[in-house]
Amino acid sequence: MKTNLLSILFFIFSTSFSQGQDITGFWEITNVTVGEEIMTPVAKWTKIKADHTFVSGNGWEQNAEGTYSYDEKTQQYNPQNKNWLKDPAGPFTVSFLNGKMIWEREEEGNKVVITLRRVVKMPMGPVDKIRGLWALTNSTINGEEVNFLTVSNSQPYIFIRPDRLYRQRSERGEVSSGYWFMHAHRHELTFISHKEEEERKKWALKFKDDQLILIGLSKGNKDLQRTYKRIDEFPQ
């Protein structure tokens, strides 16, 4: 009986240990340290497959794929992205701590440490949440609310398309369009108008329930704050 119990305990321990050391699976990158600088990637993930291939991306967008080698004795993980430049820094040394996987190597004289955790669902970032059609519900300048419907009888909106184009109708009823992009490490959205004479506008953004809140960061919109709600058809 005692022998059987020891065998069961050994099996459980060895199984959990081997699973904890397995690099394959779906991982989210939670932290990157380069020298003294600490960065938190936004919805960065990688899928490491048992057939020695991998795919990586940010949020719902895949932006890398390739093959990898892994030496279990030295714990050296070496991914090769087939759609990008050759990586001169060499393989990562892999370790595990408290259920997380850690990659370490030196890049241009700096120690790089990447921490990953297992996930089940694709991480969703601001760039994924912001896409769609939004109607303006509140607008303030220097904290003072603006009754924008007295300026224009048309409901202001902004349509943020998956192809990185946008179209909007302002509080004054003016319709404009251009390009949008999201900062890779900050909740910061930038609009670039198709009109060359217009300056690009940067906004800090946050989400609250089903609302999108944009806070001006540029010279031309610094005192503005706009709140939108998601809608599924264009307002009249």
Phi, psi and omega in degrees: 000315180295320180297318179296320179296317178296322179295318179296315180298320179295319180297315180297315181296313183292325179293313180294325180294315182293323177294322180293334182265000182280123182278342183287153179132190183255119187234143171252133178277116185261337185203140175228127177243124176240106186063240179264354184270132179247129180235149176242102180298151180263109175055038179274133184217164173212143173248117180256116188261156182293340180274015178067033169239160178215157170226149180220162179185185175236122182060228182274004183253124173274133181228007178205149172204156181173204180238165178214159170240149179217121177263110184294330181289313181267351182056045179258119179252124186230094178277144178234110181279116185285345183255017184219183181289157177297135182274112183279350187279345177084188187286163173266146168271128186256137172218168181230140180211121177053043177082358180255152176258140183234128175253138178222142173193177178250133177231116179052043177084359179250140174282129180246128179233123180242127180251132182232150175230150179289141176225165178252317181261154175297126177299141182246123181255177179302326181296334178276321182290330190280341183294139178132192184252128184232135177257136179288128179245338181206140180219132179230149173235121184053035178084353180267128183291139180251126176276086189290339180287346175279339178277319180221142177279358182263139179289118177293147179207169171219130181249111183257107189271154179296338182273016177070023170253152177227159173220135180218155172242123187279178177299335179270001180086005181278134180259131180220169181210170180167207182247152175229150172209156183250139177294141186290333186236000179226155175281073185226125183247136180237134175250131177241112184290151173292341178276117186299330183285344181274135178285149176292148182241131178253141180227137165280143182228151173211159181244139177222111186056240180259020183253149173248128181242124178248130182239122186297137179238347183266172181299321184277351182223017189300330183263006184263146169220130182234138178242131182237158170236149182285135176230168184239011171206153185292135177288154179284000000 
